[in-house]
Amino acid sequence: MKKTIVITGGSSGIGAAAARLAAARGWNVAFNYASNDEGASRTVADIEAMGGKVVAVRGDVAIESDVVGLFDAAAREFGPIHGLVNNAGTLGPKMTLADMEIDRMRRVIDVNVLGCYLAAREAVRRMSTRRGGAGGSIVNISSAAARLGAAGDRVDYAGTKGATESFTIGLGREVAAEGIRVNAIRPGIIETEFHARGGEPNRAADLGAGTPMGRAGTSDEVAEAVVWLLSDQSSYVTGAILDVTGGR
C-alpha cells in the first residue's frame, strides 16, 4: 500500500516542491492552498505527469473546518494518513513592531501558529497508534528567523516560527510512544515567491549572496530534507530542528 502525505500550502515554493518530490518517491499527496488556483493546478499537473496521485483542496489553515476538510478529503481519496508537512505560512511587509497593526499580527499568528497546531492535531488524531492509526511523521516548516529574531524586519513572523520550534519539541515528546515522529526544518534564504508576497522580490538574491555558501537555497533543496524526515530513513529522529540555511 502506498503511503499518503498531507501538505499545507502546496501551490508554490517549498510546499509545491515537497509535494512533487514526495510523489516522485511514491507517496500519494493531498495538499491545500489559500487562493493560488494557478499554482495549485500546476502542482497537480506536475504530479499527474509523473504518474503520481494527488488531490488539491482550497482552504485556510486558520479555519478549523477547512483543516478537517483537507484531512477528510485525503482519507476519502487515499485511505489512512501517514505524514504531514506543516508548510502553510504568511508574513507582512517589512516594518518594526511599533508600526504594526493588530490585524496584520493576528493574521500572521493565526496562519503560522494556529494553522500549524490545527493541522498537527488532525494528523495526530488520524496517525496515532493509540487511536487506531499506523503511526507516521510530521514535519513543521520553521525559519532561520526563529533564531535570528528578524529585528527591524518582521519580528512577528520570527516569533511565530519560534513557537513552531517549541511546539515541535514538545509534540515530538508527547506522541513518540504513539508511533509519530515530529521534526522541523529551519530554512534560510530560499528562492521562492514568498519574498515577493512580502514586498521584497529580490530579497533572496540579495541576502543569499551574503551566506557562507554565497547563494540562496532552492525549494527543491529544502524538499529533500523534508522528504527525508518523512521517510523511514529518519526513523530514530524526533523533536529535531534541521537547519537548511547554507551556513547562515
C-alpha positions as CSV (number, residue, x, y, z in Angstrom):
1,M,0.0,0.0,0.0
2,K,1.3,3.4,-0.9
3,K,1.6,5.9,1.9
4,T,-0.3,9.2,2.0
5,I,1.0,12.6,2.9
6,V,-0.9,15.8,3.6
7,I,0.8,19.2,2.9
8,T,-0.5,22.6,3.8
9,G,0.3,25.3,1.3
10,G,1.2,23.2,-1.7
11,S,0.6,25.7,-4.5
12,S,4.1,27.2,-4.6
13,G,7.5,27.3,-3.1
14,I,8.6,24.7,-0.5
15,G,5.2,23.1,-0.3
16,A,4.9,22.5,-4.0
17,A,8.5,21.2,-4.2
18,A,7.8,18.8,-1.3
19,A,4.6,17.6,-3.0
20,R,6.4,16.9,-6.3
21,L,9.3,15.1,-4.6
22,A,7.1,13.1,-2.3
23,A,5.0,12.0,-5.3
24,A,8.2,11.1,-7.1
25,R,9.2,8.9,-4.2
26,G,5.9,7.0,-4.2
27,W,3.7,8.9,-1.8
28,N,0.0,9.8,-2.5
29,V,-0.3,13.6,-2.0
30,A,-3.1,15.7,-0.7
31,F,-2.5,19.4,-0.3
32,N,-4.4,22.6,0.4
33,Y,-3.8,26.2,-0.8
34,A,-5.4,29.5,0.2
35,S,-6.0,31.3,-3.1
36,N,-3.4,30.4,-5.8
37,D,-5.6,28.4,-8.1
38,E,-3.0,28.6,-10.9
39,G,-0.2,27.4,-8.7
40,A,-2.3,24.6,-7.3
41,S,-3.2,23.4,-10.8
42,R,0.5,23.5,-11.8
43,T,1.4,21.3,-8.8
44,V,-1.4,18.8,-9.6
45,A,-0.3,18.7,-13.3
46,D,3.3,18.1,-12.4
47,I,2.5,15.2,-10.1
48,E,0.0,13.7,-12.5
49,A,2.5,14.0,-15.4
50,M,4.9,11.7,-13.4
51,G,2.1,9.2,-12.8
52,G,1.5,10.2,-9.2
53,K,-1.8,10.5,-7.3
54,V,-2.8,13.9,-5.9
55,V,-5.8,15.8,-4.6
56,A,-5.9,19.6,-4.1
57,V,-8.3,21.3,-1.7
58,R,-8.8,25.1,-1.4
59,G,-8.9,26.2,2.2
60,D,-7.5,28.4,5.0
61,V,-5.3,26.6,7.7
62,A,-6.6,29.2,10.2
63,I,-10.1,27.8,9.9
64,E,-10.7,24.6,11.7
65,S,-13.3,23.2,9.3
66,D,-11.0,23.8,6.4
67,V,-8.2,21.9,8.0
68,V,-10.5,19.0,9.0
69,G,-11.9,19.0,5.4
70,L,-8.4,18.7,4.0
71,F,-7.7,15.5,6.0
72,D,-11.1,14.2,5.3
73,A,-10.5,14.6,1.5
74,A,-7.2,12.9,1.8
75,A,-8.7,10.0,3.7
76,R,-11.6,9.6,1.2
77,E,-9.2,9.7,-1.8
78,F,-6.4,7.6,-0.5
79,G,-7.2,6.0,2.9
80,P,-5.0,6.2,6.0
81,I,-2.8,9.3,6.5
82,H,1.0,8.6,7.1
83,G,2.6,12.1,7.1
84,L,2.0,15.8,7.4
85,V,4.1,18.7,6.1
86,N,3.0,21.8,8.0
87,N,4.2,24.3,5.4
88,A,1.5,27.0,5.0
89,G,2.6,30.4,6.2
90,T,2.2,34.1,5.7
91,L,4.1,37.4,6.5
92,G,3.5,41.1,6.1
93,P,5.7,43.9,4.7
94,K,9.0,44.7,6.4
95,M,8.4,47.0,9.4
96,T,9.1,47.4,13.1
97,L,6.7,46.0,15.7
98,A,5.8,49.6,16.8
99,D,4.3,50.2,13.3
100,M,2.3,47.0,13.0
101,E,-1.5,47.0,13.1
102,I,-3.3,44.3,15.1
103,D,-4.9,42.8,12.0
104,R,-1.5,42.1,10.5
105,M,-0.2,40.5,13.7
106,R,-3.4,38.4,14.2
107,R,-3.3,37.0,10.7
108,V,0.4,36.1,10.9
109,I,-0.2,34.3,14.2
110,D,-3.5,32.6,13.0
111,V,-1.9,31.1,9.9
112,N,1.6,30.4,11.2
113,V,0.8,29.2,14.7
114,L,-2.8,28.2,15.0
115,G,-2.8,26.7,11.5
116,C,0.2,24.6,12.4
117,Y,-1.4,23.4,15.6
118,L,-4.7,22.5,13.9
119,A,-3.1,20.5,11.1
120,A,-0.8,18.7,13.6
121,R,-3.8,17.9,15.8
122,E,-5.7,16.3,12.9
123,A,-2.6,14.4,11.9
124,V,-2.1,13.0,15.4
125,R,-5.8,12.1,15.7
126,R,-5.5,10.0,12.5
127,M,-2.0,8.6,12.8
128,S,-1.7,7.8,16.5
129,T,-1.3,4.1,17.2
130,R,-3.3,4.6,20.4
131,R,-6.2,5.8,18.2
132,G,-6.1,3.1,15.6
133,G,-3.6,4.7,13.3
134,A,-0.4,3.2,11.9
135,G,1.9,6.0,13.1
136,G,3.6,8.5,10.9
137,S,5.8,11.6,10.6
138,I,5.0,15.3,11.0
139,V,7.4,17.9,9.5
140,N,6.9,21.5,10.5
141,I,8.4,24.3,8.4
142,S,10.1,26.8,10.6
143,S,12.6,29.5,9.6
144,A,16.1,30.7,10.4
145,A,14.2,33.8,11.6
146,A,13.3,31.8,14.7
147,R,16.9,32.1,16.0
148,L,17.9,35.3,14.3
149,G,14.9,37.3,15.5
150,A,14.3,39.4,12.4
151,A,14.8,42.7,14.3
152,G,13.7,45.7,12.3
153,D,12.3,43.3,9.7
154,R,9.5,41.0,10.8
155,V,9.7,40.1,14.5
156,D,6.1,38.9,14.4
157,Y,6.9,36.3,11.8
158,A,10.1,35.3,13.6
159,G,8.1,34.9,16.8
160,T,5.6,32.6,15.2
161,K,8.5,30.4,14.0
162,G,9.9,30.3,17.5
163,A,6.5,29.0,18.5
164,T,6.7,26.4,15.8
165,E,10.0,25.1,17.1
166,S,8.9,24.9,20.7
167,F,5.8,23.1,19.6
168,T,7.9,20.6,17.5
169,I,10.0,19.7,20.5
170,G,7.0,19.3,22.9
171,L,4.7,17.4,20.5
172,G,7.6,15.2,19.4
173,R,7.9,14.0,23.0
174,E,4.2,13.9,23.6
175,V,3.4,11.5,20.7
176,A,6.7,9.5,20.4
177,A,5.1,6.5,22.1
178,E,2.2,6.7,19.7
179,G,4.3,5.9,16.7
180,I,4.5,9.5,15.5
181,R,7.8,11.4,14.9
182,V,7.7,15.3,14.9
183,N,10.5,17.3,13.5
184,A,11.1,20.8,11.9
185,I,13.0,22.2,9.0
186,R,14.6,25.6,9.5
187,P,15.1,27.0,6.0
188,G,17.3,30.0,5.5
189,I,17.2,32.3,2.5
190,I,15.3,30.3,-0.1
191,E,14.4,31.4,-3.6
192,T,10.6,31.3,-3.6
193,E,7.6,33.6,-4.3
194,F,7.2,34.1,-0.6
195,H,9.6,37.1,-0.7
196,A,7.6,38.9,-3.4
197,R,4.4,38.4,-1.3
198,G,6.2,40.2,1.5
199,G,7.1,43.1,-0.9
200,E,10.7,42.2,-1.5
201,P,11.0,40.2,-4.7
202,N,14.8,40.5,-4.8
203,R,15.4,39.6,-1.1
204,A,16.6,36.0,-1.7
205,A,19.2,37.0,-4.3
206,D,20.4,40.0,-2.2
207,L,20.7,38.1,1.1
208,G,21.7,34.8,-0.4
209,A,25.0,36.4,-1.6
210,G,26.0,37.1,2.0
211,T,25.6,33.5,3.2
212,P,28.7,31.3,3.7
213,M,27.7,29.3,0.6
214,G,27.3,32.6,-1.3
215,R,23.8,31.9,-2.7
216,A,20.2,31.5,-1.8
217,G,18.9,27.9,-1.5
218,T,16.1,26.4,-3.6
219,S,12.8,24.9,-2.7
220,D,14.0,21.6,-4.1
221,E,16.9,21.5,-1.6
222,V,14.5,22.0,1.3
223,A,12.2,19.4,-0.1
224,E,14.9,16.8,0.0
225,A,15.3,17.4,3.8
226,V,11.5,17.3,4.3
227,V,11.1,14.0,2.5
228,W,14.0,12.5,4.4
229,L,12.3,13.4,7.7
230,L,9.1,11.9,6.4
231,S,10.8,8.7,5.4
232,D,11.8,5.6,7.4
233,Q,15.4,6.6,6.8
234,S,15.0,9.1,9.7
235,S,13.3,6.5,11.9
236,Y,15.1,7.5,15.1
237,V,14.8,11.2,14.7
238,T,12.1,13.2,16.6
239,G,12.0,16.6,18.2
240,A,14.8,17.7,16.0
241,I,15.2,21.0,14.2
242,L,17.3,20.8,11.0
243,D,18.9,23.9,9.5
244,V,18.8,24.2,5.7
245,T,20.5,27.6,5.6
246,G,23.7,27.4,3.6
247,G,25.5,28.0,6.9
248,R,23.7,31.3,7.8
